[in-house]
Amino acid sequence: MPRLSAFSFWKNRSTSNLRRGTRIPCELRLTLISLDSAHPFFEPCLVVLANLQGCGLRFGRPVEIGTSVRLEGLPAKRSVTARVVNCISLGEYEKFWFLGLALDEPGNVWGIEKPPEDWF
């Protein structure tokens, strides 16, 4: 069975199947910080999809589903907390993982100036 990359998965979903708001492609370079003292990290990441409920990001290591994290470096100098809800390898020879994060407090923390109608 061919391996489906995270990006192919999102690209091939129809708009009618999207849940909890339109996902916006973006490129936000942020810092992802573990709030789990047993597995600490403080590393750069790249947010590639965003909506009111969370985001999808490229990260340099796998992270356990359920891990609490903080994103720093958001527009308006904000930071937000979230939890990891998905962790997908981007391929056998890739050195990145696609992480799905669910924000603890949903909102347009991404600085999207003209968000889609379903974000209101």
C-alpha positions in Angstrom: 0.0 0.0 0.0 1.5 3.4 -1.0 2.4 5.7 1.9 0.2 8.9 1.9 2.1 12.0 3.1 0.5 14.4 5.5 0.5 17.1 2.8 -1.2 14.8 0.2 -3.8 13.8 2.8 -4.8 17.5 3.5 -4.6 18.5 -0.2 -6.9 15.7 -1.3 -9.7 16.3 1.3 -12.8 18.0 -0.1 -14.0 21.2 1.5 -17.2 19.5 2.5 -15.3 17.0 4.6 -13.4 19.6 6.6 -14.4 19.8 10.3 -14.2 22.7 12.7 -13.3 25.4 10.2 -11.4 26.0 7.0 -7.7 25.2 7.2 -5.5 27.9 5.8 -2.1 27.1 4.2 0.6 29.3 5.7 4.3 29.4 6.7 4.8 30.6 10.2 8.2 30.0 11.8 7.6 29.5 15.5 9.1 27.8 18.5 7.5 24.6 20.0 8.1 24.0 23.7 7.2 20.9 25.6 5.3 21.4 28.8 6.1 17.8 29.8 9.0 17.9 32.3 9.8 14.3 31.6 10.3 15.0 27.8 11.5 18.6 27.5 12.3 20.3 24.2 12.5 23.8 22.9 12.8 23.8 19.1 11.9 25.6 15.9 8.9 24.5 13.9 7.1 25.5 10.8 3.3 25.9 10.9 1.9 24.9 7.4 -1.9 24.7 8.1 -3.9 26.8 10.6 -7.5 27.1 11.7 -9.4 28.4 14.7 -9.0 25.0 16.5 -5.3 24.3 15.9 -2.7 23.8 13.3 -0.5 21.4 11.4 3.2 21.9 11.6 6.5 20.4 10.4 8.8 19.4 13.3 12.2 17.7 13.5 11.2 14.8 15.8 8.2 12.7 16.7 6.2 13.8 19.7 3.9 11.6 21.8 0.2 12.2 21.1 -1.4 13.9 24.1 1.8 15.9 25.0 1.1 19.5 26.2 3.1 22.1 24.3 3.4 25.9 23.9 3.8 27.8 20.7 5.9 31.0 20.9 6.6 33.6 18.4 3.0 34.1 17.1 1.9 37.4 15.6 1.3 40.1 18.3 4.1 38.5 20.4 1.6 35.9 21.8 2.1 32.4 23.0 -0.6 29.7 23.2 -0.8 26.3 24.7 -2.0 23.2 22.8 -1.8 19.4 22.9 -0.5 17.1 20.2 -3.3 15.2 18.5 -1.4 13.6 15.6 2.1 12.8 14.7 2.8 11.5 11.2 6.2 10.6 9.7 6.7 12.5 6.4 8.5 9.5 4.9 11.1 6.9 5.5 13.9 9.2 4.3 12.6 12.4 5.6 13.8 13.9 8.9 10.5 15.7 9.7 7.2 14.8 11.2 3.8 16.4 10.7 2.2 17.3 14.0 -1.4 18.1 14.5 -2.0 20.5 17.5 -5.4 21.3 19.1 -5.3 24.7 20.8 -6.4 24.8 24.4 -8.3 28.1 23.7 -9.4 28.2 20.0 -9.0 31.5 18.1 -7.3 33.3 15.3 -3.9 33.4 16.9 -2.2 33.1 13.5 -2.7 36.7 12.4 -4.9 35.8 9.4 -6.2 39.2 8.4 -9.1 38.0 6.2 -10.2 34.7 7.7 -12.8 32.6 6.0 -16.5 33.0 6.8 -16.7 29.9 9.0 -14.1 31.3 11.4 -16.7 33.8 12.7 
